[in-house]
């Protein structure tokens, strides 16, 4: 048998099957026609998705920070503000977003997932692991487990939405947020102090206490405040009583 060429004609997979049957194709040839058609459709859907995604991003404007954080004396845009601003833009381009909880191997975290769907059938999935928002920097519980998870999930949805669509935020006067961040040396100094205090697992708690999403986002003006908090933490630990326990017959400070 010589080399055969399968001609893929325009139409739905059902049309392809009918044409192949009419031409006397066997089951394997029918399967090949369907696979070719499906790959072509998937590739077309990806192209349409990419074009619509670029168009949506070009239309999305900065979100105004309307909410006030009384602890940090700063303003921010909450999840409702972000959705209100960008949803009309991406839905007009044929997109829909589904948020749900995924599985994470990180202890004390919740994974927030987002499926970005396009009306032509293509889908992209994004996720973000968020620390559970139930313990303050000093280690004391500050909300119930249910509230902690709800808070972390809401925060994760907002942050993930801004990451997906590259959404900037701006103050009420229209100035887009552009604040100098701490240097790498200052970031290392903060992390060294966390390690010295035995608090390296509480980096996310410190960031939250400073009113930022992560220490990398800390403004340069916040470095001194961060070090003051850590120095106070070190002094507090120094005053804590030392418990002596016996390990293999030896007294060890705990």
N, C-alpha and C positions, 0 to 999 in steps of 0.2 A: 504493500500500500504506500503510495507516495505521500508527500507532505500535504496536509490539508489546511486551508485557511478558513477560520470561522468569521463570517461577516457579521458585525454587530450593527444592527440598524437602529434608527431612532424609535423611541416608544417605551412603554412600561415593560417590566419583566414579563408580564403576562403576554404582551405583544411578541416579545422575543421567543417565548416558548411556542406560541402558535406558529410563528414563522419557521422555527427550527423543526417542529413536528411536520409542518407542511413540506419541508425539504428533506424529510426522512432521517433526521438526526436521531442518534440513540441517546440513552440516559446520560452517559458521560459527556456527550457534546452539549446536552441541555444544561447540565450542571456547569460546564465551562462558560456557556453563554450567560447564565445567571450571575456567576462570580464576576465576570467582566463588567456586567451592567451595574452590579452593586458597588464595585470599586470605583467606577466612573461617577456614580451618583454621590458616593461619599466624598470623592475629591472635589466635585462641584460644590457640595455643601460646605466644605472647608473653605473654599475660595470665597463663597458668598458670606460666610461667617466673618472671615478676616476683613473683608471690605466693609461690612456693616459695623464691625467692632471699631475700626479706624474712624468711621464716620461718626459713631456715637461719642468716642473720646474727644473728637474735635469740637463737638457741640456742648460738652459738659463744662459748666462754669464752676468757679470756686464757691464753696459752701460757706456762708456767713456763720461765724461762731456767735450764737445767741445765748448760750447757757453760761452760767457763772459757777465757778468752783470756789466756794467760800474758804476752803482750806488753803488753797494755793493762790487765791486772789487773781485768778486768771479766767479766761473765757474759752469755751470749746463748743464744737458742734456735736450733738448727740445723734443716735441712730435715726430718730425721726426726722431730724434736719437733713441728714444725708439722703435718706430715701425720698423725701419730699422734693429735693433738688434734682436728683438724677433719674428717678424712675420714669418720668414722662419722656426723657431723652432716650433711654435704652429700649423702652417698650415701643417707641415710635420707629425704632430701627429693627424691630422684630425679635427682641431679646426678652427672656424671662429668667428670673433667678430663684433657685430653690435652696434654702439653707437646711442643714440637718446635722446631727451629731455623728461623728465617726469614731473609730477606735484609735487610741493612742497608747504607746508604750511608756509615755512620760507619766510618772507617778504624780498625783496631785494636779493634773491638767485635764482639760476638756478639749476635744478636737472639734472645731467648728468647720464644717464643709459647705461649699457652695457649688452648685451645678449651674453654669451659665448656658442656657439653652437658646437656640435660634429657631425661628419658625421653619427654616428649610431643613432642619433635622440634625445639624451638628451640635455637639455639646463639649464643653471644657469644664474640668473639675479643679477646684482650688481648695486648700485647707490651711488652717492656722491652729496651732496648739496654744491654748491659753491657760495660765495658772489659775486654779480655783481661788476666787476672791473671798475667802472666808477667814483669813488670819491676818492680823495687822503686823506691822514690822516688828513689834515687841513680842510677837508670838501668841498674843491673846486672840481668841475667837471674837470676831466683830459682827457676825451674822450667822443665821442658820445655814445648814447644808443646802437646802433648796434655794435660799436667797443667794448664796454664794455662787451656785451653778448658774442661776438666772443672770446674775450680774456679769459673770465671766463670758457667758454666751452672747449677751447683748453687746458687750464690749468687743468680742471677737467678730461679730457680724458687722459692726461699724468699721472696725479696722480693716477687715477683709474686703468690704465693699470699697473702701477708699483705695486699697492696694490694687484691686482688679481694674478699676476705672481710672486710676491715677488721679484721684480727686484732691485738689488743693483746698486749703481753708483760708479764710481771710477775716479780718476784723470788720466791725460795723462801718468803719470809715472807707472800706474798699481796698485797703492795703493788704496784698497777699502776704501771708505769713512767711517771713524770711528772717530767722533768728540764728545767730551764730551758736553752734553746738560746742560742747566741751571738747578739748583736744584728746588725742589718744593717750598722752601722758597723764592727763587728769583722770581719764576713765580708768587707766591702770592703777592709779593711786587709790581710787574709790574701791576697786575690786580687791586690791591688796589689803585695805582696811577691813573689808568684809571678811576676808579669809582670816585675818588676824583676830577678828572677833568671833570666828567660828560661825559666821552668818552667811557664808557663800551661797547657801541654798535659798536665801531670802532676798536675792537681788531684785526679783520682780516686786516684792513688797516695798523695798526701798524706792524703786522707781515710782510706784503708785503714791507713796508718801510725798514724793517730790512733784507729783502731778504730771508725770510723763508716762508714755507707753513703754519705754525701755530706757536704760541708762544712756544708750547711744543718742537718744533724742533730748537729753538734758541740756538746756541752754547754758552757755558759759557762765552766766550770772548765778546759776544754781550750784556751782561747784562748792563754794564755801559753805552753803547750807547743808549740802550732802555730807561734807566732812564734819560739820558741827554735830549733825545727827549721829554719825558713826563714833565720834569722840565721846559724846554723851553716853552712847551705848557701851563703849569700852569702860568708862568710869562706873557705869551701873553694874557691869559684870564683875569689876574689880571689888565691889562692895558686897557681892553675893557670898554667902557662907560656903566654905569648902567642905564637902562630905568625904570622910575617910572610910574606905572600904578595904576589906582584906581580899587579895587575889593571890592564891597559891601560898598563903601564909605570910604574904608581904602587905604592908599598908600602902595603899595607893590613893592619892587625892583624886576625887571625881567631881 
